[in-house]
Amino acid sequence: MASLFDKIGLLFSASTHELVNKALRANSVAVLTEQIRRANESLDELDDTTAVVLADQKIEQRKNRELVAVIAQLSADAMTLLRAGKDAQAAVMVKQKQLKEAALQKSNDALVSMGKDVDKLQQARAMLQMKISELQQTRDNVEQALKIARTKGRVVKTFEALTDILEESGAQGISDWAEQVKVKADVKLEMTLQKAGNLIDPMSDGGVAAEIERMKAQMNQ
């Protein structure tokens, strides 16, 4: 799973500004199309991994329920034997119960770990879908921008040159998009995955936390 998170982390670390520059230098959106293809492959891999973890989780949950039932039965059996004065036999039941309780603890720990894995995978999927949408929008905008440049008989190789043409053309929507990318050019997109494969808590982002509070306040109105 860690290697999968590393792969997704690389997708998020790619600067939109640099990807656009590569597309412009090649006078083609192929680099963006390739990035989208890789992102979709990672999305499929995420889904496959999630399915495996969920299947394992169901098996462990069934095992956990069975252990709880066995422990309850052993406890009842031990009590019955004690009441009958059969202490030695009761001791055997207690020992078996303790072994099952140890197994139950391991099962509980496994379920906690699986639950965290499922949460991480689902969060990663949501963020990857967002990244794919961003890449698709970027590809469409770059394709449109290249067409505008061609109609003006211009060849652009840098993002800065492209933004000038877009401003001249009056293509407001795409021009605004280009300006936003330009502003973020020197800002690395935050890594959403740590090397250990743990997702960064979105609530650690002040903007996200503030929006959550705003939404809660709206709910209570």
N, C-alpha and C positions, 0 to 999 in steps of 0.2 A: 504493500500500500504506500510505503514511503516513496518508492520510485515513481508511482503515479502522481503523488503530490509534487514531487520534484519537477515532473514533466509539465504539470499545470502551472507551477510557479514560473517556469521559463516563459510560458505563454503570457503571463501577467507582467513579467519583467520587460517585455518588448515595448519600447516607447512608440506610441502612435505616430509621433512626429518623425521618428527615424524610419518607420515602416512606410510612411507617405513619401519621404525623401527617396527611399529605395525604389518605390513604384514610379516616381517621377524620373529618376535617372534611367530606368529601364523603359520609360514611356509606355508602361503596362501595369495593370493591377494584379498581375500574376502572383507577386509576392504576398499580397493581401489574401488572394484566393487560397494560396498554399497555407497561410496562417489559419484561415477559417477551416480548411480541411483538417489540419492538425488538431484544432480545438474540438471539432466534431468527433474526431477519433478518440480524443481524451474523454469526451462526454460519453461515448459508447462504452469505453473502458470503465468509467465511473459507474455507469448503470450496471455493468456486469459484476463489478466488485461489490456494489451495494446489494445486488440480488443474492450473491454468495453469503455475505455477512448476515442478511435477513434470514436466509435459510438456516444458517448455523445458529442464529439467535432463537429461532423457533424450536430447533432440536434441543438446545440448552434449556429453554423454558419448560419443555416437556420433561426433561430429565430432572429439572429443579422441582417441579410439582411432584414427581414420583418420589424423590428423596424426602420431601416434606411429609408425604403420606406414610412412607416407610418408617421415618423417625417417630411419627405420632403412634404408629402401631407398635413399634418396639418399646416405646415408653409405656404404653398401656399394658403390653405383655409383661414387662418387667414389674409393674405395679401389681398385677394379678399374681405373679409368682411370689412376690414379697408377702402379699396378704396370705398366701398359702404356706408360708414358712419355708419356701424353697429359695433361700438366699443365693446359693451357688448358681442355680439356673438363672436367677434374676441378674446376677453379675454378668453372665454371658450376654444377656440381652442389652444390658447397659453398655458393655464394651462394643457391641455391634452398633448400638445407637451413637456412641461417640465417634466411631469410624464414619458412619453416615453423615454425622454433623460436620465432620471435617470435609467430607466430599461436598456437602451442601455449601459450605463457606467458599470452597473453590468455585463452585457453580455460580454463587452470588457474585463473586469477583469477576468471573468471566462475563456474566450478563452486564455488569456495570461497564466493563471495557468495551463490549460489543455495542452497548448503547451509545457510548462516546464515539465509537467508530461510525455508527450510522449517522449521528448528528454531524460529524465532520464531513462525511461523504455527501449528505444532503445539502449542507451549506456550500460545499465546494461546487456542487452541481448548479445551484442557484447563481453563484458568482460566475461560473463558467458560461452559463447561458447568457448572462449579462454581457460578458466579454465577447461572445460570438455576435450578439446583436450590435455591439459597438463596432466590431470589425466589419460586419456586413454594411453598416451605415457608412463607415469610412470608405470601404471599397466603392460603394455607389457614388459617394461624393467625389472621390478622386476620379472615377470614370467620367463623371459629368464635367469636372474641372478640366480634364484633359481634352474633352470635346470642345469646351469653350476656348481653350488655348489654341486648338487646331483651327477653329473658325477664324481666329485672329491672325493666323499664320505665325504663331509663336511656338517656340519649343522651350519648355521650362525644365530645369534640372534640379531646382531647389524649392523647398516649400515657401521660402520668402518671396521668390519670383512669382510663384503661383498665387499667393495672396494678393499681390499687386494687380494681377490680371483679373482676378475675381472682383476686386473692388472697382476696377475700371468697367467691368461688364455689367455691374448693377445686379448681379445674381445674389440678392440679399440673403436668402436662406443659407446657401452654401458658403457665402462670404462670411457670415456670422460663425458658421462651423469652423472655417479656416482660422478665424481670429482666436477662437477658443483654444484650438490646438496649438496655435502659435504662443499664446500666453502660457500654456503648460509645457512648452518645449523643454525647459530646463528643470522641470519637476518630474522626477522618476515616479511612475505609478507605484503606489504602495504595494509591497509584496503581501498578498493575502494568505500566503502559506509560509510557515517557518520551515527551516531545514528538517526539523524533526517530524514534519508532517502535521503539526498542530495548526489549526486555523487561528488567526489573530481574532480576538474578541471584537466584533464590530462596535460594541459599546465603549471601547477604549477610544474611539473616534469622537471628539467633542461634538462634531456636527451631527453624527448619527444619534448620539445620546440626547442632544437638544431636540432633534426631530421626534424621537420617541416620546419625550416629555410633552411636546406640543400635541402629538396625536392622542396621548392619554388625556390631556386637558380637554381636547375636542370631544372625546368620547363621553366625558363627564358633564358636558354642557347640556 
